[in-house]
Structures are given as structure tokens and as C-alpha cells.
Amino acid sequence: MSGALERIPFAWWNTKVSPPSTRSRATTEHRTAAVNVFRTLVEQHGCRLVAMAEVRREDVLGWLPEGLRASWNSLSDTSGELHDFDVAIAYDRRSLTLMDHVWVRTHHAANAVRAGLVATFGVHDRGGWLVVAAAHWRSNLGDAADADARRSRSAEALRDAIIASTEAVGEDVPVLILGDFNAEPFERQFDASLPAARSRAAVQRHRPRSPSDLLFYNAAWRWLGERHAWDGERQPATLAGTFCSTGTVGQTSWRTFDQVLVSPSLLRGYGWSLDERALGIHEDSAVFDRAGARLRAPFDHLPIVGHLRWLAPPTTD
């Protein structure tokens, strides 16, 4: 790897390798398919950081091609506790240096709540910091009202952990939040607990009145509808979200649970910036059956791929 770092390609994916609703592990075929998708994200898309969910107690570094394992590292919960986390972040040490991290735990009605992982990285070449949060919040399986309350508690705890991490290195540090929130962008967790807007302009105009007065840009609003336009001549493959349920869920089985949120500092015309043209849902053929317009079992989430791009500061001449 040579030259100054110009881009940080990243990915998020809920692999379903270790789903929380069952004690069974993935089959050999499922794990092999997940590993192949992970390698595609790293080798073909050039991702320097991959955050994943439902990889509890997995050796994610072992998923890498052998030639890359020495230059990568990973963050995963190795506590072995009953309520350990199923999220992990794998990252290229040639681009990012881990400076600090926190596993965000809290409680709701005496029940353990795993809000997410917040990691602070030093960025090579360009210098500066990048705070990355990865989260997988509770689904509605079982008691939907309780699950919704736990998601709100998770949002509050994750927000507070992000604030603490940014204050430790500078309040204006770029923040990238990746997750399967089991809530769509319009749900209440993104109104009050972890405020996120669909409008870039609203986020850019936002002037915090206090360190806790956060407002993020939620790029996933763009994924709420059909991805492929209808032209009346042929039937395009239906892809209308990031998650597809195998059962009947209201009017559609599609949901936009997997999201990318960024801080205002990633919406500037200089420094590290979100390149939204390079951000989207990855239709890997191992996960998505385009002809059948459905996800291939046992997968139920599609990967997300994006880029942070370095923009030179404006000259003063």
C-alpha cells in the first residue's frame, strides 16, 4: 500500500451466522457463503473496515484470505458472558489504528441490553480521528412493546457513548454509525434518542446547544423504496430495503433495518467526507437471488458498502 490514503471503503452486514433466536450455529454451507461474501467486500470492494452482526464468538480474522490476516485486526466480544455481543469490527491496520473502544451495555426493566460497540481509530497518512459505532438492536420477536423500549434504551446508551468518545479526542471528530437497528429510519428511536435526519441540509445547519445536542444524517432514507425503477417494459427485480422477512409482515416483507448514519463533519467539502455516490446496498449473488427477487436462505439481510473520501481543504489564495 503506497501513497496517501484517499478513501476508506467500509461495509456493514448482518451475516445470520449466530442468530440470537437460536442456540444452533450456522451450517458449513452457510458459513462458507458468509466468508465468501466477506472476502468479496475486502478484495473486490477494497473495504478497509467491515462491521458485522450475528458473528458471536466467530474468528472473523480467520475469514480473511490468508495473505491479509497479518495486516488486519478485529474487535469482538471475547468475554464469554451469557449476554456477550454479536457484533464485530474487522479493520486494516495499514489504514486505521485502534486507539480506544467500549462495549456499550445498559439495562431496561432489569434486563441486559447490548447497545453496541464504539471504537475510536487513528487514521493513517492524513492524521486525525474516526469514531465508528456498530450496533445490532433487539428485534420484535416475542414482546414487541418490550423490544421497542429496549431499542430506545439502546439508542440513548449508544448516543451517550459516542458523546464520551468524541469528547475524549475532540467534539468535531467524524462519526460513522453502522447497524441493524431492527427499526426503520422513520421510527421514534431516530427522533429523540439518537436523532437522525433525512435532510443533509438540516444536519449541516444544525448548531449544537450542548455536547448532547446531536443530529446525524441518515443516508438509509434513500433505501426505503424500490431500488430499480419500473419502465413498463420489463419486470425489474424487487429490492425494496435491506432486510427481507420470509413470513408475511403487513403490506411488505421488506424493511430498511440496516443503516448508515454520519456526523455533520462528514458532510463538508473538505477533510474526510461521506461519498454518497459510492454508498449502497450490495446485491451479492450469494445473498440475493435477483431472478427470484428474494434473499437466498438462510440470509435475511443484504450487505451495505460505502466510502469515506478525503477532500483537500480549500486554499486561501
C-alpha positions in Angstrom: 0.0 0.0 0.0 1.6 3.3 -1.1 0.6 6.9 -1.3 -1.6 8.9 1.0 -4.9 7.4 2.0 -7.6 8.9 -0.3 -10.5 6.6 0.6 -11.7 4.4 3.4 -14.2 1.9 1.9 -16.3 0.3 4.6 -19.1 -2.2 4.9 -21.8 -3.4 7.2 -23.6 -6.8 7.2 -25.8 -8.9 9.4 -24.5 -12.3 8.5 -27.0 -14.5 10.4 -24.2 -16.9 11.3 -25.1 -16.7 15.0 -28.7 -15.6 15.2 -29.8 -14.7 18.8 -33.1 -16.5 18.5 -31.5 -20.0 18.4 -28.6 -21.7 20.0 -27.7 -23.6 16.8 -24.7 -22.5 14.8 -24.6 -21.9 11.1 -24.2 -24.9 8.8 -20.9 -25.4 6.9 -22.5 -24.1 3.7 -23.9 -21.0 5.4 -20.6 -20.1 7.0 -18.7 -20.7 3.7 -21.1 -18.4 1.9 -20.7 -15.7 4.5 -16.9 -16.0 4.4 -17.0 -15.7 0.6 -19.2 -12.5 0.8 -16.8 -11.1 3.4 -13.9 -11.7 1.2 -15.7 -10.1 -1.7 -16.1 -7.0 0.4 -12.4 -6.9 1.3 -10.8 -8.0 -2.0 -13.2 -6.7 -4.7 -14.6 -3.6 -2.9 -11.4 -2.8 -1.1 -13.0 -2.3 2.3 -10.6 -1.2 5.0 -13.3 -1.7 7.7 -16.1 -4.2 7.9 -18.6 -4.2 10.7 -20.8 -7.3 11.1 -23.6 -8.6 13.3 -24.5 -12.2 14.3 -20.9 -13.3 14.4 -20.9 -14.1 18.1 -17.7 -16.0 19.1 -16.6 -16.2 15.4 -12.9 -15.9 14.4 -13.6 -13.2 11.9 -9.9 -12.7 11.1 -9.9 -16.3 10.0 -12.5 -15.3 7.4 -9.9 -13.2 5.6 -7.7 -14.5 2.8 -4.5 -15.9 4.5 -2.3 -13.3 2.9 -4.2 -10.4 4.6 -4.6 -11.8 8.1 -1.3 -10.4 9.3 -2.2 -6.8 8.4 -5.8 -6.8 9.8 -7.2 -6.9 13.3 -10.7 -7.3 14.8 -12.8 -6.2 17.7 -15.1 -8.8 19.1 -16.5 -9.7 22.5 -14.3 -12.4 24.0 -15.8 -12.2 27.5 -17.7 -15.5 27.1 -20.6 -14.0 29.2 -24.2 -15.0 28.7 -25.0 -11.6 27.4 -22.0 -11.1 25.2 -22.2 -9.1 22.0 -22.7 -10.5 18.5 -21.2 -7.5 16.6 -17.6 -7.3 15.4 -15.4 -4.8 13.5 -12.6 -6.0 11.3 -10.2 -3.4 10.1 -7.0 -2.9 8.1 -4.2 -1.9 10.4 -2.3 -0.3 7.5 -5.1 2.3 7.3 -6.5 2.5 10.8 -5.1 2.2 14.3 -7.4 1.3 17.2 -7.0 3.9 20.0 -9.9 3.0 22.3 -13.2 1.1 22.3 -16.1 0.5 24.6 -18.8 -2.2 24.6 -22.0 -0.3 25.5 -24.1 -2.2 28.0 -27.1 -0.9 29.8 -30.3 -2.3 31.3 -34.1 -2.0 30.8 -36.5 -3.3 33.4 -33.6 -5.3 34.9 -32.9 -6.9 31.6 -29.4 -6.6 30.0 -29.3 -4.5 26.8 -26.4 -4.6 24.4 -26.4 -1.2 22.8 -23.4 -1.5 20.6 -19.6 -1.1 20.1 -18.0 2.3 19.9 -14.4 2.4 18.6 -12.0 5.3 18.1 -9.5 4.9 15.3 -6.5 7.0 14.3 -6.4 7.5 10.6 -3.0 6.9 8.9 -1.4 9.4 6.5 -4.0 12.1 6.9 -4.0 12.0 10.6 -7.0 12.8 12.8 -9.6 10.5 14.3 -12.6 8.5 13.2 -15.2 7.2 15.7 -17.1 4.1 14.4 -20.2 2.7 16.2 -21.6 -0.8 15.3 -24.9 -1.9 16.7 -27.4 -4.7 16.5 -30.6 -3.9 18.4 -33.3 -6.3 19.6 -35.9 -7.4 17.1 -39.7 -7.7 17.7 -39.6 -11.5 18.3 -41.6 -12.1 21.4 -42.8 -9.0 23.2 -42.8 -6.2 20.5 -43.5 -3.4 23.1 -40.6 -4.5 25.3 -38.3 -4.8 22.3 -39.2 -1.3 21.2 -38.4 0.0 24.7 -35.1 -1.8 24.6 -34.2 -0.3 21.3 -34.9 3.2 22.7 -32.7 2.4 25.7 -30.0 1.2 23.3 -30.2 4.4 21.3 -29.8 6.5 24.4 -26.8 4.5 25.6 -25.2 4.4 22.2 -25.6 8.2 21.9 -24.0 8.8 25.3 -21.1 6.5 24.5 -20.5 8.3 21.2 -20.5 11.7 23.0 -18.0 10.4 25.5 -15.7 9.0 22.8 -15.8 12.2 20.7 -15.2 14.4 23.7 -12.1 12.4 24.6 -10.5 13.4 21.3 -12.4 16.5 20.1 -16.1 17.1 19.7 -15.8 17.7 15.9 -14.3 14.3 15.2 -16.0 12.4 12.3 -18.5 9.8 13.4 -19.7 6.8 11.4 -22.6 4.7 12.8 -23.4 1.3 11.2 -26.0 -1.1 12.3 -29.0 -3.4 12.1 -31.3 -1.4 14.3 -34.5 -3.5 13.8 -36.2 -0.2 13.4 -36.6 1.9 10.2 -35.3 5.4 9.7 -38.7 7.0 10.5 -39.2 5.2 13.9 -39.0 7.0 17.2 -35.5 5.9 18.2 -34.2 8.2 15.5 -36.3 11.2 16.6 -35.4 11.6 20.2 -32.9 9.0 21.5 -30.4 9.1 18.6 -31.6 12.0 16.4 -31.0 11.5 12.7 -32.5 13.4 9.8 -33.2 12.6 6.1 -32.0 16.1 5.0 -28.3 16.8 4.6 -29.0 20.5 4.8 -30.8 20.2 8.1 -27.7 18.4 9.6 -25.3 20.9 8.1 -27.3 23.8 9.5 -27.5 22.2 13.0 -25.7 24.2 15.6 -25.5 22.1 18.9 -26.5 23.9 22.0 -24.7 21.4 24.2 -22.4 18.3 23.7 -25.5 16.1 23.9 -27.4 18.1 21.2 -26.5 15.7 18.3 -28.0 15.4 14.9 -26.8 12.8 12.4 -27.5 12.3 8.7 -29.3 9.0 8.0 -28.3 8.0 4.4 -30.6 5.0 4.6 -33.7 7.1 3.9 -32.8 6.6 0.2 -33.3 2.9 0.6 -37.0 2.9 1.7 -38.5 2.2 -1.7 -37.8 0.1 -4.8 -34.2 0.2 -5.8 -34.9 -0.5 -9.5 -37.2 1.8 -11.5 -40.2 0.5 -13.3 -40.3 1.3 -17.0 -43.4 -0.7 -18.1 -41.4 -2.8 -20.5 -40.0 -5.5 -18.2 -40.3 -6.6 -14.6 -37.2 -5.5 -12.6 -36.1 -7.4 -9.6 -37.8 -6.2 -6.5 -35.3 -4.9 -3.9 -37.0 -2.5 -1.5 -34.9 -2.4 1.6 -32.0 -4.2 3.3 -33.9 -6.9 5.2 -36.5 -9.3 3.8 -38.6 -11.5 6.0 -39.6 -14.9 4.9 -43.0 -14.5 6.6 -45.9 -12.1 5.9 -45.3 -8.8 7.7 -48.0 -6.3 6.9 -48.0 -5.0 3.3 -44.4 -5.9 2.6 -41.8 -8.3 3.8 -39.1 -5.7 3.1 -37.7 -3.4 5.7 -34.8 -0.9 5.9 -33.2 -2.0 9.2 -29.6 -1.7 8.1 -28.5 1.9 8.1 -25.6 4.3 7.8 -25.5 7.5 10.0 -22.8 10.1 9.8 -22.0 13.2 11.8 -22.1 16.7 10.3 -18.3 16.7 10.0 -18.6 14.0 7.3 -20.8 16.3 5.2 -18.3 19.1 4.5 -16.5 19.9 1.3 -13.1 19.2 2.9 -11.4 16.6 5.1 -13.0 13.2 5.4 -16.4 13.2 3.8 -19.1 10.6 3.0 -19.1 9.8 -0.7 -22.8 9.0 -1.1 -22.4 8.1 -4.7 -20.4 5.1 -3.6 -22.8 4.1 -0.8 -25.4 1.5 -1.5 -26.9 -2.0 -1.0 -24.6 -4.7 -2.2 -26.5 -7.3 -4.3 -24.1 -10.2 -3.8 -25.3 -13.2 -5.8 -24.6 -15.4 -2.8 -27.1 -13.5 -0.8 -29.7 -12.1 -3.3 -31.5 -14.1 -5.9 -32.1 -11.4 -8.5 -34.2 -13.6 -10.7 -36.5 -14.6 -7.9 -36.3 -11.1 -6.3 -35.6 -12.6 -2.9 -32.8 -13.3 -0.5 -31.2 -16.7 -0.6 -31.9 -18.8 2.6 -30.7 -18.6 5.3 -29.7 -15.0 4.8 -32.2 -12.2 5.6 -30.0 -9.1 5.3 -28.1 -7.6 2.4 -24.6 -6.0 2.9 -24.1 -2.3 2.8 -21.0 -0.8 1.1 -19.8 2.8 1.3 -16.8 5.1 1.1 -15.3 7.9 3.1 -13.3 10.2 0.8 -10.6 12.6 1.6 -11.2 16.1 0.1 -8.4 18.7 0.3 -9.2 21.8 2.3 -9.9 24.9 0.2 -7.0 27.1 -0.4 -6.8 30.6 1.0 -5.3 32.2 -2.2 
